Amino acid sequence: MISVVIPAFNEQETIGDIVRVLKSLKENNGKEIDEIIVVCDGCTDNTAKIAREEGADIVIELPKNLGKGGAMMEGVRHSKNDIILFLDADLIGLTPGHVKKLIKPVVDGEADMTVGIFEKGRVLTDFAQTIAPFLSGQRAVRKHLLKGMSDLDASRFGVEVALTRYAVENRLKVKEVVLEDMSHRMKEEKFGLVKGISARLRMYWEIAQYMRKHLKI
């Protein structure tokens, strides 16, 4: 059985579509998706309200922003299943087929972790994941493998790098999964050009800080 954990910070524009896709899988075949958890990481918009209305099983509203890693692990702590599927809350074009492709290798025992890579979506998001696939937030992983990741809460946007590092160090079987015709809302679209660029630079800085500290780069 699979729990889906969706860390979200002010994603009212897209969270409804994501939860609806997951709810349809849960209703049609409960063996694939058993639990939908949305973690609102200090949200100030209607993300939590919409997630509840669309049928999320658990909606956690954190009073302050912990960062992506902290929100993800809060969701994991509330989950009940052995396999965790992490999805970003700003995805565009998510389909049941994408979800099935992400979870199947882990369910079948072919991989300990899957990493979703955008393709044929939008040029900028495709390019970013082509040059840095380890930054993808779309991952399925067995829950017990996360117990050794003591630095995940503090890693903020470096969480994807932390997951990749952990997989390499522990020789986990990782499989990249192509997610065609899918992308996500860019920060410039969410916050406007100036604030969006600022948020993007801050995200890259946090990732660089984590990599410098933990990967000796």
Buried (B, 14 or more C-beta within 10 A) or exposed (E): EBBBBBBBBBBBBBBBBBBEBBBBBBEEEEEBBBBBBBBBBBBEBBBBBBBBEBBBBBBBBBEEBBBBBBBBBBBBEBBEBEBBBBBBBBBBBBBBEBBBBBBBBBBEEEBBBBBBBBBEBBEEBBEBBEEEBBBBBBBBBBBEBBEEBEBBBBBBBBBBBBBBBBBEEEEBEBBBBEBBBBBBBBBBEBBEEEEBEBBBEEBEEBBBBBBEEBEEE
